[in-house]
Amino acid sequence: MARRIDYYDDPQAPPANSLVPSVNVIVINEHDEVLLIRRSDNDNWAVPGGAIDLGESVPDAAVRETREESGITCEITGISGIYSDPKHIIYYTSDGEARQEFSMVLTARPVSGDPATSDESREVRWVPRTDLDQYRMDRSMRVRIDHFTQQRTTPYIG
């Protein structure tokens, strides 16, 4: 099975060979719960997200990725941050791609659908904001979630 391996400031990381604009989406429901997926490629918990396709806008990609990975259709409400740390390398074993991090993290509210798994998600659930630290996440996802829960007055840019 193809795997995703995240490296951070690791001399063992392969050198980056691509940069792909992507989105992550923090969907918050009326109970102040955050939509999380358990990724199929590394078994970590994360918010939905993925690459932006050619001909697609950032918000369209965010809505599409959320629906594909979780079964939830959402409406974008804001931006939490932009993450582009060259020390974070994402390696895909399926094709040898070593991607430098570049992700825009948006906020959203659900408008329809029920949590459902996909090829990319083993589990999908709504998690109370207070319980997010109990879920195993890659370092970069934890940073994004922490920035969101800090309720910053301006988006993180880094």
C-alpha positions as CSV (number, residue, x, y, z in Angstrom):
1,M,0.0,0.0,0.0
2,A,1.2,3.5,-0.9
3,R,2.3,5.5,2.2
4,R,2.8,9.1,3.1
5,I,5.8,9.9,5.3
6,D,6.2,13.4,6.8
7,Y,9.7,14.6,7.7
8,Y,10.5,17.8,9.6
9,D,14.0,19.2,9.7
10,D,15.3,15.7,9.2
11,P,18.6,15.1,7.5
12,Q,17.3,11.7,6.4
13,A,14.4,13.3,4.4
14,P,14.7,13.1,0.7
15,P,15.3,16.4,-1.1
16,A,12.1,18.1,-2.3
17,N,11.3,17.5,-5.9
18,S,7.9,19.2,-6.1
19,L,5.8,22.0,-4.7
20,V,2.1,21.5,-4.9
21,P,-0.5,24.1,-3.7
22,S,-2.9,22.4,-1.4
23,V,-5.7,23.2,1.0
24,N,-6.7,21.9,4.5
25,V,-10.2,22.6,5.8
26,I,-11.1,23.1,9.5
27,V,-14.9,22.4,9.4
28,I,-16.7,23.4,12.6
29,N,-20.3,22.4,13.3
30,E,-22.9,24.0,15.5
31,H,-21.7,22.0,18.5
32,D,-18.2,23.5,18.2
33,E,-16.9,20.2,17.0
34,V,-14.1,19.8,14.4
35,L,-14.3,17.4,11.5
36,L,-11.4,14.9,11.5
37,I,-10.5,12.1,9.2
38,R,-8.1,9.2,10.0
39,R,-5.9,9.1,6.9
40,S,-5.5,5.8,5.0
41,D,-1.9,6.5,4.0
42,N,-0.3,7.1,7.4
43,D,-3.1,6.3,10.0
44,N,-2.8,9.8,11.5
45,W,-5.8,12.0,12.2
46,A,-6.1,15.2,10.2
47,V,-8.5,17.7,8.8
48,P,-9.6,17.1,5.2
49,G,-7.5,18.4,2.4
50,G,-5.5,17.9,-0.7
51,A,-4.0,19.3,-3.8
52,I,-5.6,22.1,-5.8
53,D,-6.3,20.9,-9.4
54,L,-5.6,22.9,-12.5
55,G,-8.6,25.1,-13.3
56,E,-9.8,25.0,-9.8
57,S,-10.0,27.8,-7.2
58,V,-8.8,27.5,-3.7
59,P,-12.3,27.4,-2.2
60,D,-13.6,25.0,-4.8
61,A,-10.7,22.6,-4.0
62,A,-11.4,22.9,-0.3
63,V,-15.1,22.0,-0.7
64,R,-14.3,19.2,-3.1
65,E,-11.6,17.7,-0.9
66,T,-13.7,17.9,2.2
67,R,-16.7,16.2,0.4
68,E,-14.4,13.5,-1.1
69,E,-12.6,12.6,2.1
70,S,-15.4,13.0,4.6
71,G,-18.9,13.0,3.0
72,I,-19.5,16.5,4.3
73,T,-20.3,19.4,2.0
74,C,-19.1,22.6,3.5
75,E,-19.1,26.4,3.0
76,I,-15.8,28.3,3.4
77,T,-16.0,30.9,6.1
78,G,-12.4,32.2,6.4
79,I,-8.7,31.5,6.5
80,S,-6.7,30.1,9.4
81,G,-3.2,30.2,7.9
82,I,-0.7,29.6,5.1
83,Y,2.0,27.0,5.7
84,S,5.1,26.8,3.5
85,D,8.0,25.6,5.7
86,P,10.7,24.1,3.4
87,K,11.8,22.0,6.4
88,H,8.6,20.0,6.1
89,I,8.9,17.3,3.4
90,I,6.1,15.0,2.5
91,Y,7.3,11.8,0.8
92,Y,4.9,9.6,-1.2
93,T,6.2,6.0,-1.5
94,S,3.9,5.3,-4.5
95,D,5.9,7.5,-6.9
96,G,8.9,9.0,-5.1
97,E,7.4,12.4,-4.9
98,A,9.1,14.5,-2.2
99,R,6.9,17.5,-1.7
100,Q,7.8,20.7,0.1
101,E,4.9,21.8,2.3
102,F,2.6,24.5,0.8
103,S,-0.9,24.5,2.3
104,M,-3.6,27.1,2.8
105,V,-5.8,26.3,5.8
106,L,-9.3,27.5,5.5
107,T,-12.2,27.4,8.0
108,A,-15.7,26.2,7.0
109,R,-19.1,25.3,8.3
110,P,-21.0,22.1,7.2
111,V,-24.0,22.5,5.0
112,S,-25.0,18.9,4.2
113,G,-24.0,15.3,4.3
114,D,-23.1,12.7,6.9
115,P,-19.6,11.5,7.9
116,A,-18.5,8.8,5.5
117,T,-15.1,7.2,4.8
118,S,-13.3,7.1,1.4
119,D,-10.2,5.6,-0.1
120,E,-8.3,8.4,1.7
121,S,-10.0,8.1,5.1
122,R,-10.4,5.1,7.4
123,E,-12.6,7.0,9.9
124,V,-14.5,10.3,9.9
125,R,-15.8,11.9,13.0
126,W,-16.8,15.2,14.7
127,V,-14.5,15.9,17.6
128,P,-15.1,18.4,20.4
129,R,-12.5,21.2,20.2
130,T,-11.5,20.3,23.8
131,D,-10.6,16.7,22.8
132,L,-8.4,17.5,19.7
133,D,-5.1,17.0,21.6
134,Q,-6.1,13.3,22.3
135,Y,-5.8,12.4,18.5
136,R,-2.5,11.3,17.0
137,M,-1.5,13.7,14.3
138,D,1.6,14.5,12.3
139,R,3.6,17.5,13.7
140,S,2.5,19.8,10.9
141,M,-1.2,19.0,11.3
142,R,-0.9,19.5,15.1
143,V,0.6,23.0,14.5
144,R,-2.3,23.9,12.2
145,I,-4.9,22.7,14.7
146,D,-3.1,24.5,17.6
147,H,-3.0,27.8,15.6
148,F,-6.7,27.4,14.9
149,T,-7.6,26.7,18.6
150,Q,-5.6,29.7,19.8
151,Q,-8.3,31.8,18.1
152,R,-5.7,34.1,16.5
153,T,-7.0,37.5,15.3
154,T,-5.0,37.2,12.1
155,P,-4.1,34.2,9.9
156,Y,-0.8,32.5,10.5
157,I,1.6,33.0,7.6
158,G,4.8,31.0,7.6
